[in-house]
């Protein structure tokens, strides 16, 4: 799915729900990613990075999001990659 299609899909979610739904839609549409990358996509849809991380943590507790592995951030540090279940 391309970036425009992801944005359209996420905008549909915005009309019908919460930041938690937006975060889950991003992970479903864009695939596994670190919180760093999740913040990028969330901010494009009007959700702050801090809110996106918090909603992702809630989704982990609910079992809707799970770790997918470890990736390197642009600064070289390791980070957990998250995926929608």
Secondary structure per residue as TSV (DSSP state, phi and psi in degrees):
chain	resnum	aa	ss	phi	psi
A	1	X	-	360.0	133.7
A	2	X	-	-83.0	171.5
A	3	X	H	-61.2	-39.3
A	4	X	H	-66.4	-41.4
A	5	X	H	-65.3	-38.3
A	6	X	H	-62.0	-45.0
A	7	X	H	-63.0	-42.4
A	8	X	H	-62.4	-44.7
A	9	X	H	-62.8	-43.7
A	10	X	H	-66.7	-37.4
A	11	X	H	-62.3	-37.3
A	12	X	H	-59.1	-41.4
A	13	X	H	-64.5	-39.1
A	14	X	H	-59.5	-40.7
A	15	X	H	-63.9	-27.2
A	16	X	H	-113.3	6.8
A	17	X	S	-171.9	-156.0
A	18	X	-	-100.8	176.6
A	19	X	H	-61.9	-32.1
A	20	X	H	-61.3	-41.5
A	21	X	H	-66.7	-36.5
A	22	X	H	-63.8	-47.3
A	23	X	H	-60.4	-44.3
A	24	X	H	-64.3	-40.4
A	25	X	H	-63.4	-40.5
A	26	X	H	-60.7	-47.6
A	27	X	H	-65.4	-35.7
A	28	X	H	-69.4	-41.3
A	29	X	H	-79.4	-38.2
A	30	X	H	-99.3	-12.0
A	31	X	-	86.3	-176.7
A	32	X	S	-57.7	142.4
A	33	X	E	-162.1	161.0
A	34	X	E	-77.7	166.4
A	35	X	H	-59.0	-36.0
A	36	X	H	-56.7	-48.3
A	37	X	H	-72.1	-37.2
A	38	X	H	-59.7	-41.3
A	39	X	H	-59.4	-41.6
A	40	X	H	-57.5	-51.7
A	41	X	H	-68.1	-39.9
A	42	X	H	-63.1	-43.0
A	43	X	H	-64.1	-30.7
A	44	X	H	-65.6	-20.6
A	45	X	T	-107.9	13.0
A	46	X	T	87.0	13.2
A	47	X	-	-106.9	127.9
A	48	X	-	-66.6	157.4
A	49	X	H	-60.4	-41.1
A	50	X	H	-61.9	-42.9
A	51	X	H	-66.7	-40.2
A	52	X	H	-61.7	-43.1
A	53	X	H	-64.7	-41.7
A	54	X	H	-64.2	-42.8
A	55	X	H	-68.4	-35.5
A	56	X	H	-62.8	-42.2
A	57	X	H	-61.6	-40.7
A	58	X	H	-63.4	-40.9
A	59	X	H	-65.9	-32.5
A	60	X	H	-63.8	-46.6
A	61	X	H	-61.8	-32.9
A	62	X	H	-80.2	-11.2
A	63	X	T	86.7	8.8
A	64	X	S	-86.1	-16.8
A	65	X	E	-133.5	138.8
A	66	X	E	-134.4	158.3
A	67	X	E	-64.0	142.1
A	68	X	E	-114.4	-6.1
A	69	X	E	143.3	-164.4
A	70	X	E	-122.0	136.4
A	71	X	E	-125.2	167.9
A	72	X	E	-101.9	133.0
A	73	X	-	-76.6	166.1
A	74	X	T	-55.3	-27.7
A	75	X	T	-85.5	2.6
A	76	X	S	92.3	-8.0
A	77	X	-	-78.4	147.2
A	78	X	E	-75.4	149.5
A	79	X	E	-147.2	150.5
A	80	X	E	-73.8	136.9
A	81	X	E	-96.8	135.2
A	82	X	E	-111.7	147.5
A	83	X	E	-134.9	150.2
A	84	X	E	-77.0	143.8
A	85	X	-	-94.6	360.0
